[in-house]
Each structure stands twice: as structure tokens, then as C-alpha cells.
Amino acid sequence: MLNIKETPLSTATGKPGLRLLISSRDATALRDLQSVCQRMPCLEVSTRLVSNGHVDPLYGLERMPDLLLLRVSHLWREEMAALLLRPAHERPPMLVCGLLSEQEGMRLAMQAGARDVLPEPIAETELVAALNRLVTEVRVGSGAEGKLIAVMSAKGGSGGTLLACNLAQQLSLKGGSTLLLDMDLQFGSVTHYLDVAQSHSHLEVLQQIDSLDSVALRGFCSHFSPTLHVLGGRAGELCLPQDAQAEQLDALLQLARASYDWVVIDLPRQIDHLTDSVLEQVDRVYMVVQQSVSHLRDASSLARILREDLGVRGDQLQVVVNRYDKAAAISLKDIGEALRCMNLSKLPNDFSLVSQSQNTGVPLGLHAPRAAITVALRDLAEELVGHQMTGNKGLFKRAFNRFFGG
């Protein structure tokens, strides 16, 4: 009789990632693999302890996993043969570890669809790197790319960096793994907002991008938390726009979207070949303004450039009114009409709290989780996550109707 134990684990982010099944006949090995894999925010992990009966690690599953991590036993020949009996489309992308003979075992594993074979004892770094490569491969192949969010101030001092940093932190809690990218090559400040040391710079990454994979990209980033990584400039390093090429940035964005659920970019208040590259690929643009005539004048010019010259669609552009004051002479209605944008959000005016957050390098979600401005930032993140989920459901429905005539 087949004795199977399956233990589903929720992800650290609260959002389902790729479904990874770990299958083994050794309970200790299963726990060790599980303890590593469940710390990866891009994975939703379940385990299967098999004893006796069938040798097929996928036998009897009602729902196939996206990925399989198979720790083979002394019955590895039978386990590989059982997988090979399945059609190729029924075998998920797989990593194999365990006691395989050097030549025959490698050959059978590759025939069964293994992307990599990890000899034991397995170093945790090697396992994480192999899983990251597999996740990137699956995401790129399925078109399941992360969302690209750009934040841009309509006028200097509007609060664009404030929004970018705090939105990224909220998304990392609610939406999955997040990369915060500072594209202000000369005066970027996201590392100060989050108080992280930048040992590598975005310029280094751009110059080496052709040789990088997801594991290397994560290694170049500073880690504010397991689900929030930061990439910006290094202190004392002078970068000029001509030091980075648009093709390099395009490649970085492609790799970032394959590696993270969300990529939040703090864009400088300028139009050049780099901002153009970002805006060509963006899913949402937040333009940050304040309630003054000078802000409104600059915001009108920027909105026109975004729409008419850079091709940003109306549904992609969202205006965020920072330091909102209900009694200000310029109302939300005035801003919406001037910018031809009814998609408005507002952040309450709390100068003292924001200053404390910036000075300590602690985002508002941690510094003052119940403050009104934090609630507004949380709502922005939840709207983004909810919009992504709705889009995914709509895509599934369209695919279902196409194949089954619904």
C-alpha cells in the first residue's frame, strides 16, 4: 500500500508562488530540503513522504506541481523509469538529488526532464541557486513576468522617492518578491530611505548584464528583507547617463521581471534614453504631485510628454497627490481636470512622521503601521495586487473559453 504524507506550506508573502513538490522516501532528507525551500518567497511548497507501493513520485496527484524536487532513493532506476513512462507534457520541470550512480543515473535523470542533478551532501546555496534558475526558466517560458511599476515626481521634492520606497516595502509584504531599482544615476537616495549599504551599484550590474542570471542579480542587490531587494548607486560613484546604454537597461528589466514578482523603479525627473526604456515596458506609472500652481504646471507638461511622446496609456498613468490638504486652494477636481486624469490617489500630510521615517531609514509600514499615510500607501499596494489577481483570472477565463468554447 502506498503511504503518502503531503504537507502544504503557505509562502512567506501570503501570495501563491510557483508550486513546488518535494518528494522523497527519506523523512530526514525531506525535512532538510523543506526547511530551505520554504524560505524562498517565490515558491509554494508541499512535501510528499513516500514509503512502499508505487515508485512514481507523481502517482495519484489530483493537481500537478509547477516544479518537482525529487530526492531519489536506492530505487532510483525504478523512479526514473516511472517518470519516463509519463508523456513529456505531464512531467513538470525537475531537480534531482540523492544517491545516483554517476553516468547511468545522470543520463536517466536528464531523459526524465531534470534540469539539474545535485549530488549529496547539498550545499544550501547550491540548492537555492538551482531553484532560482528553474523558477526563472519557468516564468520566462510561461510569460509569467513580474509587474513593472515606475514612480516619477512631477516637480522636485514632490515625494516620488518616498512613494517608491514605501510602495516597494508594502508590495514585498503583500505581493511577493520585490526589487526596488533606483534609476537616479547621480542623486539617488533609495538606499538612505531604507538604510541599506550598497556594496555593488546599478552601473556594475548594467555593464555585466549579459553574463548575469537571477542568482547573480540577487547577489548584486542589497537585501532589506528576504522579499525586498534594493539596487542603487554606490556612495561616491559618479555616473553619467551615457555610461549606461538603453540595451543594457532593457536586458536588466527583462531579467528583473523574470526574477521578481514586482519591480519598482524610482525614476528621476528627466526624459532621456533610460527613462524612455523604462516607460516603454511599464505596467503602471505613478506621477507624484502636490497642490500648488507650480506643481500643477510641471505635472501638466510631464503628463503630456508621457502620453503623447512616450506612449503611456491613460489606464497606466495614476496621479498621486502627496501632502494632501482638503482646504488647499487647488482641489483634487482641479488636478484631475488639468491633467486629464481621473485616476487620483492621495497621501495625507504628515511631515513630522515622514521626516522621522526618512531620518531613521525605517519605512512607514514599520515605523508607523497605523498612521493615516501608511494606510494610504497600503491601499495603493493592495490595489496593485488586486488588479494583478483580477488580470490573471481574466486571462485564465479567456484561455478556458478559447479551448472549451465557453
N, C-alpha and C positions, 0 to 999 in steps of 0.2 A: 504494500500500500504506500502511496506517495504521501509523505508528511511535509507539508509546506507551511511556513510561517511568513507572512508578509506584514511589514510594519511601515505604513506611510508616515512620512515626516513632512511637516509644513516648512516652507522656506523661511529664511530669516527676514525676508522682505514682506511677507504676507501676500505676495503675488505669485501665482504659479509660474515656475520656470519650466525648462525642459524636463521631462520626466525621465529620471534615471533609475533603472532597476539594477540592484546589486544582487547577484546570485552566487551562492557558494554552498558546499557541503560541510564547511568548517565554520562553526559558530564564532570562534575567536577571531578568525580572519575576517568574517563578515562584520563583526563589531568594529574592528580596526579600520576597515575600508569605509564603513558608515560614518565613523567619527570624523574622517577627513572630508568626505563628500558633502555631508550635511552643513558644513561651514561655507560652502560655495553658494552665494546668493542666486546664481543663475540656474540652480538645479532644485527640482522637487524630487526628493529621494525616497525610494521604497526598497525594502530588502526581502530576500527570499532564501530561507534556510531549507535546503532540500536533503532528505535522507531516504534512501531506498527507492524503489519504484523507477519512474522514468528518469532518463538522463538528459532529456531536453530541458534546458533552463527556462524555456518559454512555454512549456506544456501547460495547457489549461487556462492561460491568461484570457480574461474577458477583454482586456484593453492592452494593446501593445505599448511598451515604453518608447520614448523617443531615442533613448540611448541604453545600452546594456554594458555593464561592467561584470564580466564573468571571471570568477576565481575558480579555475579548473581544479579537479581532484585527480586521484590516481586513475579515474575513469575518463581521462581527458580525450582519449581516442573516441570513445562512445559519445561523449558530449559534443565533440566537433562533428562527428558523423550525423548526430541527430539534428544539429543546426543545418548541415548541408542538405538534409532531406527536405528542408523548407525551401519554397521559392525565394529568390533573392529579395523580392519586394516585401517579404514577410520577416526578414531579418533586419533588426534595427542596427544602426552604426554601433560598433562594439569595440571595447578594450578588453584584452585578455591578460590575466596574470595567473601565477601559480606554477605548478611543477610540470612544465612541458619539456619534452626532450628537445634538444637544440635544433635539429633540422626538420624532422617529420612534424613535430608539434607546431613549429613556426609556419610550415607550409600549409597544414590543415587549418590553422587559425586564420591565415590570410585568405584561404579559399572560402572560409565561412563568413568573411566580411570584416575581420578585425582590422582596425586602423593602426593599432599598435599592440605590441606584446611586451609586458613589463615583467622582467624577471624578479623573483623574490630573493632577498628582502627588498621591498619597495620603499624608496625614499618618498616622504610626503610631497616634497617639491616636484619630483618626477611625476607623481600621480596627478597633482593639480595641473601641471603643465600639459600633460596628455589630455586631461579632461577639457581644459580650456581650448586646446586645438580642435578637439572634437566638437565642442559647442560652437566654435566659430565656423567650422565646416558645415554643420547642420543649419545654422542660421543663414549663412550666405546662400546655401543651396536651396533653402525654402523661402528665401526672400523675407525672413522674419528679422528685419533690421530694427535697431533701436531708433527712437524718435530723436530728431534734431531740433533743439529749441534755442533760439537766439534772443538775446536781450540787448537793447540799444537805447541809450539816453538821447532824447530829442535835444537836450542842451546840457552843457557841462554842469555837473552837480545835481542832476535830476534824481539820481538814485538807481542807475542801471546796475551797478556792481552789487549794491545792496540786494536788489531783486534777484540777480543771477545766483549769488551765493546762497541765499536763503531758500530760493526755489529748488536749487540742486539738493540742498540738505533735506528738504521735505520730500522730494521725489525719491531720494535714496532710502527713505523710511517706508514710503507707500507704494512706489512704482517699480523698484528693483535697482539693480546696479547702475550707478550714475557716474559719468565723467564730467567734471567742471573744467572747461578749457578757457583760458584767458588769452584772447586774441589782441589785447593791447600790448604790442611788442615793446613799447618803451616805458609806459607808466602803468602797467597792470598791477592790480592790488588784491586779487582774489586770495593770494596766499596769506596776506595780512588779515583779511577778513576772517579767515578760518584758522589762522595761527599755525600754518604748516610750513616746514622747512622744505625748500625746493632744491634738491641736490642735482637734478637734471632740468634742462629748460626745454620749452616747446621748440626752440630753434634746433636743438640737438636732435629731437625726435623727427622734425621735418627733414633734416639733412640726411637721416638714416632710414627714412620711412620705407624705402624699397626692400630693406632687409629685415623688417620687424614683423612679428606676429602678435597675437593677443597677449601672450605671456610677456613678451618683451615690452610691449606698450604699458602694461600694468606695472612692470618693474621700473619704468622711467617716471611714473607718476608718484606724487606724494599721496599717502593714504590718510585721509581724515578719519575714516571709519572703514570697516570691511566692505561697505556698499557705496562709499563716496570717495572717489579718487580725484586728484587735482593736478592739472598740468598748466604751468605758467612760466614766467620768466625767472631767471636766477638773479639774485641781488648783484648789482654792479655790472651786469652784462648789457651792453648797448646793442640793440637790434634795430635794423632799418627795414622798411617794407621790402626793399629789393633783395634782402638777404633770404627771403622765403619766396618760393615760386608757387603759383596757383596749382600746378600739377601736384606738387608735394602736399599741399593742404587738402586737395581732393582725395589723395590716397590716404591721408591721415583720417579724414572724416569717414571714409569707407571702412577703414579698419576699426575706428572707434564705434561705429554703428553696428558692426558685426560683433563687437566685444562687450558692449554695454547696452542696457535697456534704454537709457536716456543719455544724451549728450547735450549739456547746457553750455552755451558759448556766450561769454561776456564780450560783446563787440565794442570796439572804440567808436567814437562819434566821428567817423570819416568814411568816405567811399573810395575804395581802391580795389585792386585785383583780389585781395584776400577777403574783404567783406563781400565782394561780389560772389566769390566761390562759395562762401557760407550760405548766402541768401538764395543761391540757385538750388540748394538742396534742402532748405529749411522746411520743417513741418509747421512751426509756429514762430512768429516774431512778436516779442513784447517791446513796444515803444513806450518809454517811461517819460512822463511829462509832469509839470507842476502847474498850479493855477496862477499864471501870470501872462501878461501880454507878450513878453519876450520869449517865454517858453512856447506859447501857442504859435508865435510867428515861425520859430525854428521847427516846431513839430509839423506845421503845415508844409514846409519845404521838404522835410525828410519824408513825410508820408507820400508826397507827390513823387519823389525820386524812387521810393520803394515800389510804388505801384507802376509808374509809367516807364521808368528806366531799368529797373531790376526785376520786374515781373512778379512781384509778391502779390498774391491774390488777396482779395478782400477778406475771405474767411481765414486766411493765415495770419492776418495782422490784428493784434489786440493792443489797445491803448491802456496803460496802467497809470492812473493819476496818483502820484506819490504825495504824501503830506496833505492829504485831502482835508479841506475845511469847508464845511457846509455853508458857512457865512461868507465865503470869498466872493469877490465881485464876478469872477469868471466861474460859471457853473459847469456841471457835467454836460448839460444840454448844449452850452456854448462850445465846449470842447468837441463833442460829438459832431455837431454841425460843421464846425470849422475844419475838422479832419475827415469829414465824410465817413465816419466810423461810429457805429452804434455799439460795437463790442468793447465796452468800457469796464474796467475794474478800478477799484480804489484801495489805497493803503492809508490807514489813519495816520494822523500826525502825532508822532511820539518821539520827538527829537532826543530827549534825555535817554530813553531806553535804547534807541538805535545807536547813540554815541557810546553807551556802555558796552553794547554788543560788539561794536567795531573796535573799541579800545582793548577789549579783553580777547578778541579773536574767537568768541563763542557765538554761534548763530542763534538767532532769536528763538528758534524752536527748542533750544536747550537753555538759553539764558532766561527767557520769559515765556514759557509754553502757553500761558493762559492770557497773555496780553492781546488786545484787540488787533494789533498789527500782525501778530503771529497767527491769529485765527484767519485773518485775510490771506496771508501767504499760504496757509494750509489749504484754504479753499481753492486757491489757484492751482495748487498741486493736485488736489482731488479732482478738479475739473479736467485737468490734463489726463490723469489716469483713467477717469471715467470715459472721456472721449476716445481714448485708445481702445478700451474694452468694447465700447459700442461699435467702433470701426471694425474690430476683429470679429465680432458677432455678425455684423453685416456682411463681411467677406465670406464667412462660413455659410451664411444663408444663401448668398448668391451662388457659391460653389455647389451647395446641396441642390438648389433649384436647377442649375445647369445640368447636373448629372442625373437627377431623378425626376425632372420635369415638374417640380412643384411650383 
